[in-house]
Amino acid sequence: MSRIRELSVDEETRRLAFVRERALRNKVSFLDDAKREGEQLGIEKGR
């Protein structure tokens, strides 16, 4: 627990954690968009 407190005080560690979190959210968003697009294309081809 003390190590977590130490890391949270370090500005560069916080910045890197923020950048990583944003990249993970972007990846999930991209995959969700691709899935919806694929489903829509499948529906259109199935008509």
mmCIF file of the N, C-alpha and C atoms, coordinates in Angstrom:
data_MODEL
# 
_entry.id   MODEL 
# 
loop_
_atom_site.group_PDB 
_atom_site.id 
_atom_site.type_symbol 
_atom_site.label_atom_id 
_atom_site.label_alt_id 
_atom_site.label_comp_id 
_atom_site.label_asym_id 
_atom_site.label_entity_id 
_atom_site.label_seq_id 
_atom_site.pdbx_PDB_ins_code 
_atom_site.Cartn_x 
_atom_site.Cartn_y 
_atom_site.Cartn_z 
_atom_site.occupancy 
_atom_site.B_iso_or_equiv 
_atom_site.pdbx_formal_charge 
_atom_site.auth_seq_id 
_atom_site.auth_comp_id 
_atom_site.auth_asym_id 
_atom_site.auth_atom_id 
_atom_site.pdbx_PDB_model_num 
ATOM 1   N N  . MET A 1 1  ? 0.820   -1.192  0.000   1.00 0.00 ? 1  MET A N  1 
ATOM 2   C CA . MET A 1 1  ? 0.000   0.000   0.000   1.00 0.00 ? 1  MET A CA 1 
ATOM 3   C C  . MET A 1 1  ? 0.869   1.262   0.000   1.00 0.00 ? 1  MET A C  1 
ATOM 4   N N  . SER A 1 2  ? 1.969   1.232   0.730   1.00 0.00 ? 2  SER A N  1 
ATOM 5   C CA . SER A 1 2  ? 2.848   2.411   0.748   1.00 0.00 ? 2  SER A CA 1 
ATOM 6   C C  . SER A 1 2  ? 3.466   2.651   -0.628  1.00 0.00 ? 2  SER A C  1 
ATOM 7   N N  . ARG A 1 3  ? 3.729   1.568   -1.358  1.00 0.00 ? 3  ARG A N  1 
ATOM 8   C CA . ARG A 1 3  ? 4.282   1.711   -2.723  1.00 0.00 ? 3  ARG A CA 1 
ATOM 9   C C  . ARG A 1 3  ? 3.275   2.407   -3.641  1.00 0.00 ? 3  ARG A C  1 
ATOM 10  N N  . ILE A 1 4  ? 2.006   2.086   -3.492  1.00 0.00 ? 4  ILE A N  1 
ATOM 11  C CA . ILE A 1 4  ? 0.960   2.741   -4.292  1.00 0.00 ? 4  ILE A CA 1 
ATOM 12  C C  . ILE A 1 4  ? 0.917   4.230   -3.962  1.00 0.00 ? 4  ILE A C  1 
ATOM 13  N N  . ARG A 1 5  ? 1.025   4.552   -2.690  1.00 0.00 ? 5  ARG A N  1 
ATOM 14  C CA . ARG A 1 5  ? 1.046   5.977   -2.293  1.00 0.00 ? 5  ARG A CA 1 
ATOM 15  C C  . ARG A 1 5  ? 2.246   6.695   -2.900  1.00 0.00 ? 5  ARG A C  1 
ATOM 16  N N  . GLU A 1 6  ? 3.404   6.035   -2.887  1.00 0.00 ? 6  GLU A N  1 
ATOM 17  C CA . GLU A 1 6  ? 4.607   6.633   -3.473  1.00 0.00 ? 6  GLU A CA 1 
ATOM 18  C C  . GLU A 1 6  ? 4.409   6.898   -4.959  1.00 0.00 ? 6  GLU A C  1 
ATOM 19  N N  . LEU A 1 7  ? 3.859   5.946   -5.655  1.00 0.00 ? 7  LEU A N  1 
ATOM 20  C CA . LEU A 1 7  ? 3.661   6.096   -7.099  1.00 0.00 ? 7  LEU A CA 1 
ATOM 21  C C  . LEU A 1 7  ? 2.654   7.192   -7.416  1.00 0.00 ? 7  LEU A C  1 
ATOM 22  N N  . SER A 1 8  ? 1.620   7.312   -6.608  1.00 0.00 ? 8  SER A N  1 
ATOM 23  C CA . SER A 1 8  ? 0.598   8.318   -6.886  1.00 0.00 ? 8  SER A CA 1 
ATOM 24  C C  . SER A 1 8  ? 1.120   9.736   -6.678  1.00 0.00 ? 8  SER A C  1 
ATOM 25  N N  . VAL A 1 9  ? 2.203   9.880   -5.942  1.00 0.00 ? 9  VAL A N  1 
ATOM 26  C CA . VAL A 1 9  ? 2.793   11.191  -5.711  1.00 0.00 ? 9  VAL A CA 1 
ATOM 27  C C  . VAL A 1 9  ? 3.665   11.606  -6.902  1.00 0.00 ? 9  VAL A C  1 
ATOM 28  N N  . ASP A 1 10 ? 4.215   10.628  -7.606  1.00 0.00 ? 10 ASP A N  1 
ATOM 29  C CA . ASP A 1 10 ? 5.116   10.900  -8.725  1.00 0.00 ? 10 ASP A CA 1 
ATOM 30  C C  . ASP A 1 10 ? 4.327   11.395  -9.937  1.00 0.00 ? 10 ASP A C  1 
ATOM 31  N N  . GLU A 1 11 ? 4.614   12.608  -10.365 1.00 0.00 ? 11 GLU A N  1 
ATOM 32  C CA . GLU A 1 11 ? 3.880   13.246  -11.460 1.00 0.00 ? 11 GLU A CA 1 
ATOM 33  C C  . GLU A 1 11 ? 4.003   12.462  -12.775 1.00 0.00 ? 11 GLU A C  1 
ATOM 34  N N  . GLU A 1 12 ? 5.196   11.996  -13.100 1.00 0.00 ? 12 GLU A N  1 
ATOM 35  C CA . GLU A 1 12 ? 5.398   11.256  -14.352 1.00 0.00 ? 12 GLU A CA 1 
ATOM 36  C C  . GLU A 1 12 ? 4.625   9.941   -14.339 1.00 0.00 ? 12 GLU A C  1 
ATOM 37  N N  . THR A 1 13 ? 4.571   9.266   -13.209 1.00 0.00 ? 13 THR A N  1 
ATOM 38  C CA . THR A 1 13 ? 3.812   8.019   -13.100 1.00 0.00 ? 13 THR A CA 1 
ATOM 39  C C  . THR A 1 13 ? 2.326   8.280   -13.293 1.00 0.00 ? 13 THR A C  1 
ATOM 40  N N  . ARG A 1 14 ? 1.831   9.363   -12.703 1.00 0.00 ? 14 ARG A N  1 
ATOM 41  C CA . ARG A 1 14 ? 0.415   9.720   -12.890 1.00 0.00 ? 14 ARG A CA 1 
ATOM 42  C C  . ARG A 1 14 ? 0.126   10.019  -14.351 1.00 0.00 ? 14 ARG A C  1 
ATOM 43  N N  . ARG A 1 15 ? 1.044   10.741  -15.001 1.00 0.00 ? 15 ARG A N  1 
ATOM 44  C CA . ARG A 1 15 ? 0.848   11.091  -16.410 1.00 0.00 ? 15 ARG A CA 1 
ATOM 45  C C  . ARG A 1 15 ? 0.814   9.838   -17.273 1.00 0.00 ? 15 ARG A C  1 
ATOM 46  N N  . LEU A 1 16 ? 1.735   8.926   -17.027 1.00 0.00 ? 16 LEU A N  1 
ATOM 47  C CA . LEU A 1 16 ? 1.785   7.683   -17.797 1.00 0.00 ? 16 LEU A CA 1 
ATOM 48  C C  . LEU A 1 16 ? 0.531   6.835   -17.561 1.00 0.00 ? 16 LEU A C  1 
ATOM 49  N N  . ALA A 1 17 ? 0.053   6.806   -16.331 1.00 0.00 ? 17 ALA A N  1 
ATOM 50  C CA . ALA A 1 17 ? -1.169  6.065   -16.032 1.00 0.00 ? 17 ALA A CA 1 
ATOM 51  C C  . ALA A 1 17 ? -2.353  6.675   -16.769 1.00 0.00 ? 17 ALA A C  1 
ATOM 52  N N  . PHE A 1 18 ? -2.401  7.996   -16.810 1.00 0.00 ? 18 PHE A N  1 
ATOM 53  C CA . PHE A 1 18 ? -3.476  8.678   -17.531 1.00 0.00 ? 18 PHE A CA 1 
ATOM 54  C C  . PHE A 1 18 ? -3.424  8.361   -19.018 1.00 0.00 ? 18 PHE A C  1 
ATOM 55  N N  . VAL A 1 19 ? -2.236  8.423   -19.602 1.00 0.00 ? 19 VAL A N  1 
ATOM 56  C CA . VAL A 1 19 ? -2.065  8.134   -21.035 1.00 0.00 ? 19 VAL A CA 1 
ATOM 57  C C  . VAL A 1 19 ? -2.467  6.688   -21.331 1.00 0.00 ? 19 VAL A C  1 
ATOM 58  N N  . ARG A 1 20 ? -2.064  5.769   -20.477 1.00 0.00 ? 20 ARG A N  1 
ATOM 59  C CA . ARG A 1 20 ? -2.410  4.358   -20.673 1.00 0.00 ? 20 ARG A CA 1 
ATOM 60  C C  . ARG A 1 20 ? -3.912  4.151   -20.577 1.00 0.00 ? 20 ARG A C  1 
ATOM 61  N N  . GLU A 1 21 ? -4.531  4.752   -19.590 1.00 0.00 ? 21 GLU A N  1 
ATOM 62  C CA . GLU A 1 21 ? -5.984  4.622   -19.415 1.00 0.00 ? 21 GLU A CA 1 
ATOM 63  C C  . GLU A 1 21 ? -6.729  5.164   -20.630 1.00 0.00 ? 21 GLU A C  1 
ATOM 64  N N  . ARG A 1 22 ? -6.286  6.303   -21.138 1.00 0.00 ? 22 ARG A N  1 
ATOM 65  C CA . ARG A 1 22 ? -6.923  6.893   -22.320 1.00 0.00 ? 22 ARG A CA 1 
ATOM 66  C C  . ARG A 1 22 ? -6.753  5.980   -23.533 1.00 0.00 ? 22 ARG A C  1 
ATOM 67  N N  . ALA A 1 23 ? -5.574  5.396   -23.701 1.00 0.00 ? 23 ALA A N  1 
ATOM 68  C CA . ALA A 1 23 ? -5.338  4.487   -24.828 1.00 0.00 ? 23 ALA A CA 1 
ATOM 69  C C  . ALA A 1 23 ? -6.231  3.250   -24.723 1.00 0.00 ? 23 ALA A C  1 
ATOM 70  N N  . LEU A 1 24 ? -6.394  2.723   -23.523 1.00 0.00 ? 24 LEU A N  1 
ATOM 71  C CA . LEU A 1 24 ? -7.259  1.554   -23.346 1.00 0.00 ? 24 LEU A CA 1 
ATOM 72  C C  . LEU A 1 24 ? -8.710  1.894   -23.665 1.00 0.00 ? 24 LEU A C  1 
ATOM 73  N N  . ARG A 1 25 ? -9.168  3.066   -23.226 1.00 0.00 ? 25 ARG A N  1 
ATOM 74  C CA . ARG A 1 25 ? -10.546 3.484   -23.548 1.00 0.00 ? 25 ARG A CA 1 
ATOM 75  C C  . ARG A 1 25 ? -10.725 3.669   -25.052 1.00 0.00 ? 25 ARG A C  1 
ATOM 76  N N  . ASN A 1 26 ? -9.734  4.256   -25.706 1.00 0.00 ? 26 ASN A N  1 
ATOM 77  C CA . ASN A 1 26 ? -9.809  4.447   -27.154 1.00 0.00 ? 26 ASN A CA 1 
ATOM 78  C C  . ASN A 1 26 ? -9.879  3.105   -27.875 1.00 0.00 ? 26 ASN A C  1 
ATOM 79  N N  . LYS A 1 27 ? -9.102  2.137   -27.409 1.00 0.00 ? 27 LYS A N  1 
ATOM 80  C CA . LYS A 1 27 ? -9.101  0.808   -28.025 1.00 0.00 ? 27 LYS A CA 1 
ATOM 81  C C  . LYS A 1 27 ? -10.470 0.150   -27.888 1.00 0.00 ? 27 LYS A C  1 
ATOM 82  N N  . VAL A 1 28 ? -11.049 0.225   -26.709 1.00 0.00 ? 28 VAL A N  1 
ATOM 83  C CA . VAL A 1 28 ? -12.373 -0.364  -26.490 1.00 0.00 ? 28 VAL A CA 1 
ATOM 84  C C  . VAL A 1 28 ? -13.401 0.325   -27.381 1.00 0.00 ? 28 VAL A C  1 
ATOM 85  N N  . SER A 1 29 ? -13.333 1.642   -27.461 1.00 0.00 ? 29 SER A N  1 
ATOM 86  C CA . SER A 1 29 ? -14.257 2.394   -28.302 1.00 0.00 ? 29 SER A CA 1 
ATOM 87  C C  . SER A 1 29 ? -14.103 1.998   -29.767 1.00 0.00 ? 29 SER A C  1 
ATOM 88  N N  . PHE A 1 30 ? -12.874 1.879   -30.232 1.00 0.00 ? 30 PHE A N  1 
ATOM 89  C CA . PHE A 1 30 ? -12.614 1.485   -31.616 1.00 0.00 ? 30 PHE A CA 1 
ATOM 90  C C  . PHE A 1 30 ? -13.178 0.095   -31.899 1.00 0.00 ? 30 PHE A C  1 
ATOM 91  N N  . LEU A 1 31 ? -12.951 -0.838  -30.981 1.00 0.00 ? 31 LEU A N  1 
ATOM 92  C CA . LEU A 1 31 ? -13.453 -2.201  -31.178 1.00 0.00 ? 31 LEU A CA 1 
ATOM 93  C C  . LEU A 1 31 ? -14.981 -2.241  -31.168 1.00 0.00 ? 31 LEU A C  1 
ATOM 94  N N  . ASP A 1 32 ? -15.598 -1.459  -30.294 1.00 0.00 ? 32 ASP A N  1 
ATOM 95  C CA . ASP A 1 32 ? -17.063 -1.386  -30.267 1.00 0.00 ? 32 ASP A CA 1 
ATOM 96  C C  . ASP A 1 32 ? -17.602 -0.831  -31.585 1.00 0.00 ? 32 ASP A C  1 
ATOM 97  N N  . ASP A 1 33 ? -16.967 0.225   -32.084 1.00 0.00 ? 33 ASP A N  1 
ATOM 98  C CA . ASP A 1 33 ? -17.390 0.806   -33.358 1.00 0.00 ? 33 ASP A CA 1 
ATOM 99  C C  . ASP A 1 33 ? -17.234 -0.192  -34.497 1.00 0.00 ? 33 ASP A C  1 
ATOM 100 N N  . ALA A 1 34 ? -16.131 -0.912  -34.531 1.00 0.00 ? 34 ALA A N  1 
ATOM 101 C CA . ALA A 1 34 ? -15.885 -1.898  -35.585 1.00 0.00 ? 34 ALA A CA 1 
ATOM 102 C C  . ALA A 1 34 ? -16.918 -3.028  -35.508 1.00 0.00 ? 34 ALA A C  1 
ATOM 103 N N  . LYS A 1 35 ? -17.255 -3.440  -34.304 1.00 0.00 ? 35 LYS A N  1 
ATOM 104 C CA . LYS A 1 35 ? -18.249 -4.499  -34.139 1.00 0.00 ? 35 LYS A CA 1 
ATOM 105 C C  . LYS A 1 35 ? -19.608 -4.035  -34.658 1.00 0.00 ? 35 LYS A C  1 
ATOM 106 N N  . ARG A 1 36 ? -20.012 -2.828  -34.289 1.00 0.00 ? 36 ARG A N  1 
ATOM 107 C CA . ARG A 1 36 ? -21.303 -2.308  -34.768 1.00 0.00 ? 36 ARG A CA 1 
ATOM 108 C C  . ARG A 1 36 ? -21.324 -2.188  -36.284 1.00 0.00 ? 36 ARG A C  1 
ATOM 109 N N  . GLU A 1 37 ? -20.213 -1.715  -36.847 1.00 0.00 ? 37 GLU A N  1 
ATOM 110 C CA . GLU A 1 37 ? -20.131 -1.574  -38.300 1.00 0.00 ? 37 GLU A CA 1 
ATOM 111 C C  . GLU A 1 37 ? -20.228 -2.942  -38.969 1.00 0.00 ? 37 GLU A C  1 
ATOM 112 N N  . GLY A 1 38 ? -19.546 -3.925  -38.419 1.00 0.00 ? 38 GLY A N  1 
ATOM 113 C CA . GLY A 1 38 ? -19.613 -5.275  -38.965 1.00 0.00 ? 38 GLY A CA 1 
ATOM 114 C C  . GLY A 1 38 ? -21.007 -5.859  -38.871 1.00 0.00 ? 38 GLY A C  1 
ATOM 115 N N  . GLU A 1 39 ? -21.661 -5.621  -37.745 1.00 0.00 ? 39 GLU A N  1 
ATOM 116 C CA . GLU A 1 39 ? -23.036 -6.113  -37.594 1.00 0.00 ? 39 GLU A CA 1 
ATOM 117 C C  . GLU A 1 39 ? -23.953 -5.437  -38.608 1.00 0.00 ? 39 GLU A C  1 
ATOM 118 N N  . GLN A 1 40 ? -23.771 -4.136  -38.792 1.00 0.00 ? 40 GLN A N  1 
ATOM 119 C CA . GLN A 1 40 ? -24.608 -3.411  -39.758 1.00 0.00 ? 40 GLN A CA 1 
ATOM 120 C C  . GLN A 1 40 ? -24.381 -3.922  -41.177 1.00 0.00 ? 40 GLN A C  1 
ATOM 121 N N  . LEU A 1 41 ? -23.125 -4.173  -41.530 1.00 0.00 ? 41 LEU A N  1 
ATOM 122 C CA . LEU A 1 41 ? -22.837 -4.706  -42.863 1.00 0.00 ? 41 LEU A CA 1 
ATOM 123 C C  . LEU A 1 41 ? -23.467 -6.097  -43.024 1.00 0.00 ? 41 LEU A C  1 
ATOM 124 N N  . GLY A 1 42 ? -23.435 -6.897  -41.989 1.00 0.00 ? 42 GLY A N  1 
ATOM 125 C CA . GLY A 1 42 ? -24.037 -8.220  -42.043 1.00 0.00 ? 42 GLY A CA 1 
ATOM 126 C C  . GLY A 1 42 ? -25.540 -8.149  -42.224 1.00 0.00 ? 42 GLY A C  1 
ATOM 127 N N  . ILE A 1 43 ? -26.164 -7.188  -41.563 1.00 0.00 ? 43 ILE A N  1 
ATOM 128 C CA . ILE A 1 43 ? -27.613 -7.007  -41.702 1.00 0.00 ? 43 ILE A CA 1 
ATOM 129 C C  . ILE A 1 43 ? -27.949 -6.558  -43.120 1.00 0.00 ? 43 ILE A C  1 
ATOM 130 N N  . GLU A 1 44 ? -27.173 -5.621  -43.651 1.00 0.00 ? 44 GLU A N  1 
ATOM 131 C CA . GLU A 1 44 ? -27.431 -5.117  -44.997 1.00 0.00 ? 44 GLU A CA 1 
ATOM 132 C C  . GLU A 1 44 ? -27.231 -6.208  -46.044 1.00 0.00 ? 44 GLU A C  1 
ATOM 133 N N  . LYS A 1 45 ? -26.225 -7.050  -45.896 1.00 0.00 ? 45 LYS A N  1 
ATOM 134 C CA . LYS A 1 45 ? -25.979 -8.125  -46.862 1.00 0.00 ? 45 LYS A CA 1 
ATOM 135 C C  . LYS A 1 45 ? -27.012 -9.227  -46.742 1.00 0.00 ? 45 LYS A C  1 
ATOM 136 N N  . GLY A 1 46 ? -27.605 -9.368  -45.571 1.00 0.00 ? 46 GLY A N  1 
ATOM 137 C CA . GLY A 1 46 ? -28.582 -10.412 -45.347 1.00 0.00 ? 46 GLY A CA 1 
ATOM 138 C C  . GLY A 1 46 ? -29.942 -10.107 -45.939 1.00 0.00 ? 46 GLY A C  1 
ATOM 139 N N  . ARG A 1 47 ? -30.149 -8.912  -46.403 1.00 0.00 ? 47 ARG A N  1 
ATOM 140 C CA . ARG A 1 47 ? -31.454 -8.521  -46.973 1.00 0.00 ? 47 ARG A CA 1 
ATOM 141 C C  . ARG A 1 47 ? -31.669 -9.089  -48.318 1.00 0.00 ? 47 ARG A C  1 
# 
